[in-house]
């Protein structure tokens, strides 16, 4: 399954989901501080 995790999501959750085989796009790794409108686009 694919997820987009906002930067407010704890990294341990992201890491656990990745270990379970999920594809996670994590805003904190991509472009921290971007606006919610940009994340939604």
N, CA, C and O atoms as CSV, one atom per row, in Angstrom:
chain,resi,resn,atom,element,x,y,z
A,1,UNK,N,N,0.845,-1.161,0.000
A,1,UNK,CA,C,0.000,0.000,0.000
A,1,UNK,C,C,0.901,1.238,0.000
A,1,UNK,O,O,2.018,1.197,0.517
A,2,UNK,N,N,0.419,2.323,-0.574
A,2,UNK,CA,C,1.177,3.568,-0.632
A,2,UNK,C,C,0.559,4.580,0.330
A,2,UNK,O,O,-0.661,4.700,0.438
A,3,UNK,N,N,1.450,5.316,1.037
A,3,UNK,CA,C,1.010,6.334,1.978
A,3,UNK,C,C,1.801,7.613,1.767
A,3,UNK,O,O,2.946,7.582,1.316
A,4,UNK,N,N,1.182,8.731,2.096
A,4,UNK,CA,C,1.863,10.008,2.205
A,4,UNK,C,C,1.763,10.402,3.664
A,4,UNK,O,O,0.663,10.586,4.185
A,5,UNK,N,N,2.909,10.534,4.333
A,5,UNK,CA,C,2.929,10.888,5.747
A,5,UNK,C,C,3.427,12.316,5.897
A,5,UNK,O,O,4.513,12.657,5.430
A,6,UNK,N,N,2.626,13.147,6.552
A,6,UNK,CA,C,3.029,14.522,6.813
A,6,UNK,C,C,4.206,14.516,7.789
A,6,UNK,O,O,4.463,13.514,8.457
A,7,UNK,N,N,4.907,15.628,7.864
A,7,UNK,CA,C,6.095,15.681,8.704
A,7,UNK,C,C,5.780,15.585,10.190
A,7,UNK,O,O,6.688,15.365,10.991
A,8,UNK,N,N,4.527,15.742,10.576
A,8,UNK,CA,C,4.158,15.615,11.984
A,8,UNK,C,C,4.032,14.151,12.425
A,8,UNK,O,O,3.919,13.872,13.619
A,9,UNK,N,N,4.050,13.226,11.475
A,9,UNK,CA,C,3.997,11.796,11.799
A,9,UNK,C,C,5.367,11.370,12.324
A,9,UNK,O,O,6.397,11.683,11.726
A,10,UNK,N,N,5.368,10.667,13.426
A,10,UNK,CA,C,6.615,10.216,14.036
A,10,UNK,C,C,7.364,9.263,13.098
A,10,UNK,O,O,6.756,8.400,12.464
A,11,UNK,N,N,8.688,9.426,13.018
A,11,UNK,CA,C,9.480,8.607,12.105
A,11,UNK,C,C,9.353,7.120,12.418
A,11,UNK,O,O,9.406,6.296,11.506
A,12,UNK,N,N,9.189,6.769,13.674
A,12,UNK,CA,C,9.078,5.344,14.028
A,12,UNK,C,C,7.872,4.698,13.346
A,12,UNK,O,O,7.925,3.526,12.974
A,13,UNK,N,N,6.806,5.445,13.183
A,13,UNK,CA,C,5.620,4.930,12.488
A,13,UNK,C,C,5.939,4.713,11.015
A,13,UNK,O,O,5.603,3.676,10.442
A,14,UNK,N,N,6.593,5.705,10.407
A,14,UNK,CA,C,6.983,5.603,9.002
A,14,UNK,C,C,7.897,4.400,8.804
A,14,UNK,O,O,7.703,3.607,7.883
A,15,UNK,N,N,8.879,4.272,9.662
A,15,UNK,CA,C,9.842,3.175,9.559
A,15,UNK,C,C,9.153,1.825,9.704
A,15,UNK,O,O,9.444,0.893,8.955
A,16,UNK,N,N,8.250,1.718,10.656
A,16,UNK,CA,C,7.537,0.450,10.873
A,16,UNK,C,C,6.696,0.079,9.641
A,16,UNK,O,O,6.680,-1.077,9.218
A,17,UNK,N,N,6.009,1.058,9.082
A,17,UNK,CA,C,5.208,0.787,7.887
A,17,UNK,C,C,6.094,0.351,6.721
A,17,UNK,O,O,5.723,-0.539,5.957
A,18,UNK,N,N,7.256,0.973,6.586
A,18,UNK,CA,C,8.195,0.582,5.528
A,18,UNK,C,C,8.682,-0.844,5.745
A,18,UNK,O,O,8.787,-1.616,4.792
A,19,UNK,N,N,8.978,-1.194,6.976
A,19,UNK,CA,C,9.436,-2.557,7.277
A,19,UNK,C,C,8.353,-3.582,6.947
A,19,UNK,O,O,8.656,-4.731,6.624
A,20,UNK,N,N,7.110,-3.168,7.029
A,20,UNK,CA,C,5.993,-4.051,6.694
A,20,UNK,C,C,5.729,-4.099,5.192
A,20,UNK,O,O,4.799,-4.770,4.744
A,21,UNK,N,N,6.553,-3.382,4.408
A,21,UNK,CA,C,6.453,-3.464,2.961
A,21,UNK,C,C,5.654,-2.368,2.285
A,21,UNK,O,O,5.415,-2.426,1.078
A,22,UNK,N,N,5.238,-1.367,3.052
A,22,UNK,CA,C,4.460,-0.271,2.475
A,22,UNK,C,C,5.394,0.783,1.880
A,22,UNK,O,O,6.516,0.978,2.349
A,23,UNK,N,N,4.909,1.452,0.845
A,23,UNK,CA,C,5.649,2.555,0.236
A,23,UNK,C,C,5.189,3.850,0.900
A,23,UNK,O,O,4.011,4.202,0.835
A,24,UNK,N,N,6.121,4.555,1.536
A,24,UNK,CA,C,5.788,5.774,2.275
A,24,UNK,C,C,6.523,6.952,1.680
A,24,UNK,O,O,7.747,6.930,1.550
A,25,UNK,N,N,5.780,7.978,1.318
A,25,UNK,CA,C,6.361,9.265,0.952
A,25,UNK,C,C,6.254,10.113,2.204
A,25,UNK,O,O,5.151,10.389,2.677
A,26,UNK,N,N,7.397,10.531,2.747
A,26,UNK,CA,C,7.447,11.214,4.041
A,26,UNK,C,C,7.882,12.652,3.810
A,26,UNK,O,O,9.013,12.908,3.395
A,27,UNK,N,N,6.983,13.583,4.079
A,27,UNK,CA,C,7.239,14.994,3.811
A,27,UNK,C,C,8.512,15.468,4.518
A,27,UNK,O,O,9.244,16.290,3.968
A,28,UNK,N,N,8.783,14.975,5.704
A,28,UNK,CA,C,9.976,15.384,6.455
A,28,UNK,C,C,11.263,15.024,5.715
A,28,UNK,O,O,12.286,15.678,5.914
A,29,UNK,N,N,11.231,14.012,4.878
A,29,UNK,CA,C,12.402,13.625,4.086
A,29,UNK,C,C,12.426,14.324,2.729
A,29,UNK,O,O,13.490,14.510,2.139
A,30,UNK,N,N,11.262,14.705,2.244
A,30,UNK,CA,C,11.161,15.258,0.901
A,30,UNK,C,C,11.404,16.769,0.885
A,30,UNK,O,O,12.316,17.258,0.218
A,31,UNK,N,N,10.580,17.488,1.626
A,31,UNK,CA,C,10.673,18.952,1.632
A,31,UNK,C,C,10.027,19.480,2.918
A,31,UNK,O,O,8.892,19.957,2.887
A,32,UNK,N,N,10.739,19.398,4.047
A,32,UNK,CA,C,10.167,19.832,5.318
A,32,UNK,C,C,9.759,21.300,5.270
A,32,UNK,O,O,10.429,22.130,4.656
A,33,UNK,N,N,8.653,21.597,5.928
A,33,UNK,CA,C,8.220,22.974,6.053
A,33,UNK,C,C,7.311,23.475,4.936
A,33,UNK,O,O,6.872,24.625,4.956
A,34,UNK,N,N,7.026,22.606,3.954
A,34,UNK,CA,C,6.145,23.071,2.868
A,34,UNK,C,C,4.720,23.195,3.415
A,34,UNK,O,O,4.360,22.560,4.406
A,35,UNK,N,N,3.928,24.022,2.748
A,35,UNK,CA,C,2.568,24.271,3.225
A,35,UNK,C,C,1.676,23.054,2.972
A,35,UNK,O,O,1.955,22.214,2.117
A,36,UNK,N,N,0.606,22.997,3.739
A,36,UNK,CA,C,-0.346,21.898,3.591
A,36,UNK,C,C,-0.954,21.887,2.185
A,36,UNK,O,O,-1.225,20.820,1.636
A,37,UNK,N,N,-1.166,23.066,1.605
A,37,UNK,CA,C,-1.717,23.140,0.256
A,37,UNK,C,C,-0.807,22.452,-0.752
A,37,UNK,O,O,-1.283,21.767,-1.657
A,38,UNK,N,N,0.498,22.633,-0.598
A,38,UNK,CA,C,1.463,21.991,-1.514
A,38,UNK,C,C,1.447,20.482,-1.290
A,38,UNK,O,O,1.503,19.713,-2.249
A,39,UNK,N,N,1.372,20.058,-0.046
A,39,UNK,CA,C,1.314,18.612,0.250
A,39,UNK,C,C,0.086,18.001,-0.402
A,39,UNK,O,O,0.169,16.915,-0.975
A,40,UNK,N,N,-1.031,18.669,-0.324
A,40,UNK,CA,C,-2.266,18.138,-0.894
A,40,UNK,C,C,-2.229,18.104,-2.420
A,40,UNK,O,O,-2.845,17.238,-3.042
A,41,UNK,N,N,-1.512,19.042,-3.012
A,41,UNK,CA,C,-1.393,19.030,-4.482
A,41,UNK,C,C,-0.588,17.825,-4.908
A,41,UNK,O,O,-0.367,17.620,-6.102
